[in-house]
Structure formats: C-alpha cells, structure tokens
Amino acid sequence: MKWCVVKTKLSFIVQALFAGLLMLSQQQFAIAAVAAPPPPAVAARGYILMDYQSGRVLAESKADERMEPASLTKIMTSYLVSKEIEAGRIKLSDMVTISERAWRMEGSRSFMQVGTQVPVEILLKGMIVQSGNDATVALAEHVAGGEEVFASLMNQQAKALGMTHSHFVNATGLPDPQHYTTARDIALLTRALIRDFPEEYKWHAIREFTYNNITQHNRNLLLWRNKSVDGVKTGHTESAGFCLVASAQQDGMRLISVVLGTAGDNERAHESDKLLGYGFRFFETHRLYRAKQPLSTVRIWKGAAENLPLGLQQDLYLTIPRGAYQELKAEMRVDHPIMAPAAQGQRYGVLNIGLQGEMLATRPLVALSAVAEGGMLQRALDAVRLWMQ
C-alpha cells in the first residue's frame, strides 16, 4: 500500500468545503511566528484551563496530583442522576422520601425534613445551587438504594470518562482518605456533563434557590461578577481549601477552569476569572471540518462505483493562539490504490493539522459511503488499468 500525500494551507480547504469543493495545493507556505504568552500565576494548589470543544489544555499546574474535591464531587453525582433520567430509570417528578441518614448529613444543607417526600427536580436544584448534602444523599439513595452502591457507580462512570486518577467513596465530597481526584479529571467530567446533559447543565447557572421557605444563594461568585460564566460548582472543606469549577462562553468559544485549594471564597473566584480571561484573550477555537462531510473524493478500483468520498467521523475543533488561523497547514495521506469492496467508516488515510512545525491534530480519513465489489468485467478492466499505471 502506498500513500498519496497532499499538503495545503488550511484556510483554502475550509473555504472550499463551504463552497462544496476541495482545492488541494502543493505549494509550501512560510509559517509566521504566532504564539500565546505564558499563563498568569494562579494562587491554587492545582489548576487547569481547558477548551470545551477541542479539549486542548491551555494552562495547568499539578493537574494530575491527587487532591480532595470537596463538593466538586457533586458534579459526578449530577452526571449520574442526569444519566438515569435520560435512560428513563427515574423521572424529575419522582417523589423521594428523605431518609434519616440524608436528614442528618453534616455540612451544607437544603433543609430537607426527614420523612417528607421531595421531587427529584427539587433535590437536584438543592444539590446544584445550595450544595445540599441532604439532597445529594437522598438522590444517591433513590438511584442506587444506598450511598455506598452509588459510589461504586461513580467509580465506574469515572473510568468510562477517562478519569484515571479519581476515586469516590461518597456522593457529597465529605473528607475521606480514599476520596480523591485531580484538576484534569474534574475538567474531563465537567466537559462530559456539559456535552451529554446540556439541559440539566443550565441549572448550574441558577443564582439562588428557595426550599422550605429558606432562600440560599449559589456560592459561585462568578455568576454575579462575569456575565459569560454559567456554572459550574464550588467546593470547600478545611482540608481541601476553597475550590471552584467555572465555565464561560464568549463568541461561541467555551472554556472550563478548575482551581483547587485556594485560600478563600473571593480568591477562588478571582483566580478562576484570571484563568478564563487569559484563555479568551489569547486563544480562539474553530470548527475546521464537519463530520461526514467529504474532504476528498478518491478513485476506488474494481468496485461498483469509481469514486469514494473520504471524511471525518466527528467534527474537528482546534484551539490555537489568536491570529494563527491563516497559518495552519493541512496534510492528507490517502491509501493508494484502494480496492473494492469498501465499508462505510473504514479507514483509508489520515488528516494531519500542523502549525509552526508542530502537529496539532491527527484524525483518520474514513469512507463516507460503502462501495460494493464490481462485476467481473469491471474488475478485469480495472486490473488492466492498474497494470498499465
């Protein structure tokens, strides 16, 4: 198998895609020096700044070091409850009886009374907005019958999401030596929550919530200070310090910041705002290609059709320094010759995106449609054509 290699300046491909054409150029282009400045100093034990669409990390420090998540744990609880709702196993209207164990929970509370019945929707808002440990345990008991079983579901979900440095023993985030995570894992979890459950995620922007005639405010100060912020969750214990996961969106670009172990409520908000500002000021995110859109049409031999469209299985987003878009280069390596039959989704090449000699993204080029094997005459004719080439 040989490669057919085509290099081109990326902007040409993007323009051609929107025009319904693909223009490939062999010309080499000089790369301008485009780079973002280093991130600001962040007063936290660990932190990370990630672009939501591309997953690119823009800044980090001790992002893989084990730390206590405190109530950031409730992001995972929220994810699992939303997953159960989506699967139809529970409903927002389900009435949950508040157990004595849930009622007796220490720390932040939503003031649920033992023996009362509360809808799942109210419990979710109590957990998300008020960070109520009583509401959180009630949800865990409703989903899994007990918090210990729910914790096992949390660990299974963490593994499925690629959270390789996390372990949960409860649904609330109360301190335990075996209850830990990392800034990177929390960013991955938050990205999954926003992606998989956008409707439930909207509740993380609620500034205050009233239950049992008691109004409590969301502890995420950035919901008041930064109009682009729409979540996500605060956390605090004496041992964990003050933690905050924040997400903000500007001009179609969404960022996720995680700061762990700051000195106070104002500090976690200030450091998070600093990270988000850095990301929006010095980076930009583009969707370069849509999924299932032809990037190239290649010859397929001995098939019922002569042409095979190739493209990507998923949208390709890229986060780059501001001003670098015109300097991106794309390179497609396509198998040659390609023989029928071809199955839809089968890999026949690779797309590489580079900037300043650095490889930023590599994605497989796959068949966007199936091509069956041609008849005997077609196969014979193509065999002769290939031999002549």
Sequence and secondary structure as in RCSB ss.txt:
>XXXX:A:sequence
MKWCVVKTKLSFIVQALFAGLLMLSQQQFAIAAVAAPPPPAVAARGYILMDYQSGRVLAESKADERMEPASLTKI
MTSYLVSKEIEAGRIKLSDMVTISERAWRMEGSRSFMQVGTQVPVEILLKGMIVQSGNDATVALAEHVAGGEEVF
ASLMNQQAKALGMTHSHFVNATGLPDPQHYTTARDIALLTRALIRDFPEEYKWHAIREFTYNNITQHNRNLLLWR
NKSVDGVKTGHTESAGFCLVASAQQDGMRLISVVLGTAGDNERAHESDKLLGYGFRFFETHRLYRAKQPLSTVRI
WKGAAENLPLGLQQDLYLTIPRGAYQELKAEMRVDHPIMAPAAQGQRYGVLNIGLQGEMLATRPLVALSAVAEGG
MLQRALDAVRLWMQ
>XXXX:A:secstr
 EEEEEEEEHHHHHHHHHHT                       SSEEEEEETTT  EEEEESTTS B  GGGHHH
HHHHHHHHHHHTTSS TT EEE  HHHHT  SS     TT EEEHHHHHHHHHHH  HHHHHHHHHHHHSSHHHH
HHHHHHHHHHTT TT B S SS    TT BB HHHHHHHHHHHHHH HHHHGGGG  EEEETTEEEE S THHHH
 TTEEEEEEEEETTTEEEEEEEEEETTEEEEEEEEEESSHHHHHHHHHHHHHHHHHHEEEEEEE TT  SEEEEE
ESBSSSEEEEE SS EEEEEETT GGG EEEEEEEESEES B TT EEEEEEEEETTEEEEEEEEEESS B B  
HHHHHHHHHHHHH 
